[in-house]
Amino acid sequence: MTNTYQIYLISDSTGETLDRIFLALKAQFLNIEYKVHAYSFTRTENQILKILEDAEKRKNSIILYTIVDNNLAKYLSKESQSKTIPCFGVLGNLILNFSKILNQKATHEPSGQHILNEEYYDRIEAIQFTMNHDDGNLIHDVDQSDIILVGVSRTSKTPTSIYLANKGFKTSNIPLVNENSLPEKLKQNPKMTCVIGLSTEPERLVDLRKNRMNSLKEKENIKYTDLEIIKKEVLDAKKTFQKYKWPLIDVTRKSVEETAASIIKIHEIYLNNAK
C-alpha cells in the first residue's frame, strides 16, 4: 500500500465538480493505485486543519480543492505547503482569469451553480419529462420532445436520455422492435423534432442482453440473445433510420457522455436548419 496515493478532494460545495475533474484526470494515467478521501461543504479553517491532520498521517497524500472563498483557499494552500503536502486548486486561476476577461468580480459564492434560477427549473422540467417518456411511454405527446432517441433494445437509450435531461433537453426514447412499433405521429412527420437513431455492433448486443437477463435472474430468451436474429434486427433498424433520414450514432465504443455530446451537436445542426 506504500505506492497508493491518498487523494483528498476538498470542496466548499457538494464536490460534484471536483469528482468529475478527478475522474478526467486519473483517466490520463495508467497503473495508478489511489484511495479517495472526499470532503464536501468545507467552509471553515477548523475543518481544513482536521483534514490536513489526517492527510499528514498518510504517505503520498495529494490535495485537490475547489474553494471559491479566496481567504480560505489561501489558508489551505499555506497550511498544505507547511506540511509539504502537494495541493492544487482547480478553479482558482480559472476564476481569476475569467474575472479579468469579463472585467467583473466573481461572486465567490459556494454552490453558485445550484442557484434556483430559470435554467435550474428548466432542467428539472426536462428530467421529469424524460422520466415520463422513457421506453416508449406517453407517445401521444412525443412531439413536445427536444430530442427523440430510437434504437433496438440495449443501445443505451435510457442512460443517454437521462444524461441529456440533466443538460436541459426534454428527451423521449423509443424502443425499435420493427417499423410498426414507431408511433404513427412520428412516421407521418419524421422531422417533427430532432430524431436520432442509436445502434451498436451485434456481437456487443449479445453480451449486453445476456448480462441483462442474468441481472434480472430470468431464463435466457433465445430470440433476444441470438446473434443472427440480432444482426437482422440491427440491419432493419438502420434501414428504418435511412428511410426517415434520421442521423445514426454507433454507440459500440462510446461512453454515455460521448454519445450525448454527439447528439447535442446534431441537435444544434437540426435547430440551425429549422430556422
ABEGO torsion letter per residue (X at the ends): XAABBBBBBBBABAGAAAAAAAAAAAAABBGBBBBBBBBBGBABAAAAAAAAAAAAABBGBBBBBBBABAAAAAAAAAAAAAAGBBBBBAAAAAAAAAAAAAGBBBAGBBGAAABBBAAAAAAAAAAAAAAAABGGBGAAAAAABABBBBBBBGAGAAAAAAAAAAAGBBBBBBBBABAAABBAAAAABAAABBBBBBBBBAAAAAAAAAAAAAAAGBBBBAAAABAAAAAAAAAAAAAAAAAAGBBBBBAAABBAAAAAAAAAAAAAAAAAAAX
